Amino acid sequence: MCRIISFRENSLDPDELEYLYAIRRCLIDPRPFVGFDSHTTGPLAIYLLALIKILTGFSKLYQLRLVTYFCFILPSLYFIYDALKPGAKIIGATAFTVFVCISNFPSFGPYYDGIFCYNTEYQLLFYSAILYWITQHPYTKTRLLGVALLIFILPLVKFQAIPITLFFAFFISLKLILEKEYNYLKFTVIAYVAFMSIGLIYLVSNGLLEDFYYFYLVKNLTYMSSNALGQSSIDPTNFFHRVNLFYSFLYIFLLIFLYSLINKISASKFSFRSFFLHPLTYSFSFLVISTITIIVSKNDFGHYYIFLFVPASIFIADLYHALSHKNDSRNHIYAIFMIILIANFNYRFVGKSCELVWNKMNAKSVEHLNFGKPLNSIIEKELIDWLKNHHTAKKETILSLGWTQSQAMYYELQDDYLPMYSKSNFFYYKNSFETKNTVIFKKEESILINALASEKPLFIVDTWNLLAELKGTQLPQFVANHYDLKLTLNKNKVYQRKND
């Protein structure tokens, strides 16, 4: 109940606005990297959201939040529970529940980035849970076909998923080799190459290969590189700071793991094969790779820690199973693990949730429970009202120069205008100019001017004061030649197309 209310009440998040913008663009022109774009989010993630929108007809953010949240979180819990060893299922499910609550509901505060629905991380959580489930069952060609498909899909859901993709590819391949399942390995490789070939043929036949290279590879690698486009460099201490704040109980399980590992190595003869095939090796390696994925993603955003849900839950469950298996003290071990987990459940959130639901049921005020920034703090209401009053019977195109403000504007005007231009934001355009990255800027400028030349939108809204900052470049000159200034507000200017 609280999740439903919070998704209905809390404000819009920039990434969610970006997803909605990409969905609208995708339904207008479904070609990836040309028809739509969404920063580090891959095209397959947007295709799935667009499919959900088509099937449900939902147009509001909170509706899509609910669908994507429950469609990915609950099935992920099922796959983890079903795949875990008997006796460790409850521990794994409890750990997963604790992680979900910690990440998404640390507080009811203004603009906390964890309360929102980050569709790509939820999708990756779901796909990785399926991959784990497959690896815990006897291999068949159908399941290995699913492995090949998911390994192909993961990097196209989110670019930062490449480390996790490589982990699954390496681990499953090496496991098949050690088990001498060479025919299955050959089948999996051929299936993966087939999926890659289909994707490559699609890009080439639609003239999208160059766009894929620039939009998805060059720009994302540039974004992730140190100090690129004004972004901070990779700093591992950010990860440990947030872990210390929200996930410090993980250290207890890691210490238990190291202690048991040292005892295991010293008590028996080491065998690479038995060590590699041990469930704890798999889950611990998965946890390490997920940690690396978060760190190399660079910006310390709370939603990146969704990557930890599956591997950390599996690791804790496998650790419990390894310690309790054939151990007379298994009840004591179970109690210790459950006490650690339950002690870290977010009880403060439970209290706030109950208060929220009770107040809603009794029509009481919930203003003291903040859900984030209201829309009017992101985009001026006067701007939205003016544009609504000046729209035509025919849905005209509109272009906004900006990022969060632009997407908030597109969301508010979705019934009145069509979004112009395949880009969901001007992040690269603005930052490459400021950091003097001429390669990125010239490419972005060329794409923008060509799009404007082929279809001039009715209005151009400058939410970032870009036209003043970019004097001497093509965009201010293009606007001066083809547009008149019609409205000036505190934060925005509106330019209307001249009558040719």
Secondary structure, 3 states (H helix, E strand, C coil): CHHHHHHHHCCCCHHHHHHHHHHHHHHHCCCECCCECCCCECHHHHHHHHHHHHHHCCCCHHHHHHHHHHHHHHHHHHHHHHHCCCCCHHHHHHHHHHHHHHHHCCCCCCCCCCCCCCHHHHHHHHHHHHHHHHHCCCCCHHHHHHHHHHHHHHHHHEHHHHHHHHHHHHHHHHHHHHCCCHHHHHHHHHHHHHHHHHHHHHHHHCCCHHHHHHHHHHHHHHHHCCCHHHCCCCCHHHHHHHHHHHCCCHHHHHHHHHHHHHHHHHHCCCCHHHHHHCHHHHHHHHHHHHHHHHHHCCCCCHHHHHHHHHHHHHHHHHHHHHHHCCCCCHHHHHHHHHHHHHHCCCHHHHHHHHHHHHHHHCCCCCCCCCCCCCHHHCCCHHHHHHHHHCCCCCCEEEEEECCHHHHHHHHHCCCCEEECCCCCCCHHHHHHHHCCCHHHHHHHHHHHHHHHHHCCCCEEEECCCHHHHCCCCHHHHHHHHHEEEEEECCCCEEEEECCC
